[in-house]
Amino acid sequence: MPELSLLIEPSVPLPADRVEALATGLADDLRTVRGLQIGYAQSPATSHGKSPQAWELGMLAVGGLFSATTMQALARIAVAYADRVRARSIRLRSGDNELVVTGSTRVDPQLVDQLARLLGVPATTDPAAGAALPAARGTGGGAPTGS
């Protein structure tokens, strides 16, 4: 099952608790979409704490059923949230691939197709709906990414 990481990038430096509050707000918005499972992304702990893992600041892990409807809803929520909180961007990552959205990103069939490619699921739009955005560069593994 594909999993997506969403990373909120504030437009100005913010304290850790404010970044976490932004992530919690985005998680709450995403939980309104049926079929998605939302959690906080984890990374290996950097200290000798009791927990073997630590939360990744401002990052969410999203899994579940990625249908055309859920991908469109996810894209709309990410763009609207970036606009509402005036975030510089929200990075959607799957493996070495990523898609960056901002509050001014247009949610259209091409964006949903880019999200589908990011997740490695079948394309969701009709080719007659418009020209696809060109494939962009990978972030390290040579895989396509878009913005």
C-alpha positions, -999 to +999 in steps of 0.1 A: +000+000+000+015+034-010+023+059+018+027+096+014+046+120+037+034+156+040+059+182+053+047+217+061+073+243+054+064+276+072+072+308+053+091+321+084+110+302+111+086+291+138+091+275+172+087+237+172+054+237+191+039+260+165+051+238+136+035+208+154+003+228+158+003+234+121+008+197+114-020+188+138-043+212+120-035+197+086-040+162+101-074+172+114-084+185+079-071+153+062-091+131+086-123+143+070-114+123+039-128+087+041-103+060+034-072+079+045-052+070+076-032+099+091-004+097+116+028+116+125+059+106+105+086+090+126+124+090+123+151+073+143+157+090+176+189+111+178+193+108+216+193+080+241+157+084+251+132+056+261+115+056+227+134+041+197+117+067+174+110+104+175+084+124+157+095+142+126+087+178+132+059+191+110+056+159+090+026+136+086+023+101+072-008+094+051-018+059+040-050+042+029-070+040-002-058+065-028-086+067-053-091+095-077-115+111-053-093+108-023-063+121-042-083+151-054-095+158-019-060+154-005-047+179-031-075+204-023-069+202+014-031+206+011-034+236-012-062+252+009-043+246+041-010+261+027-030+292+017-049+294+050-018+292+072+004+311+047+029+283+046+057+286+021+048+251+008+037+216+016+059+189+003+042+156-006+068+128-007+067+091-016+102+075-015+126+097-034+098+115-053+081+147-042+055+171-053+054+207-039+022+226-035+016+261-023-015+282-016-014+293-052-012+259-067-041+251-090-060+220-082-068+205-116-067+171-133-030+175-140-022+180-103-042+149-095-023+130-122+010+142-107-001+130-073-011+096-088+024+093-104+040+102-071+021+074-054+027+050-082-010+044-089-028+045-122-035+078-139-069+093-129-078+117-156-089+116-192-060+126-217-085+149-234-088+169-201-057+189-209-020+185-215-001+168-187+026+188-169+061+178-179+078+153-157+103+170-135+135+159-119+139+134-090+152+144-056+180+119-055+169+086-071+162+098-106+125+093-102+100+119-115+089+148-093+067+178-100+057+211-086 
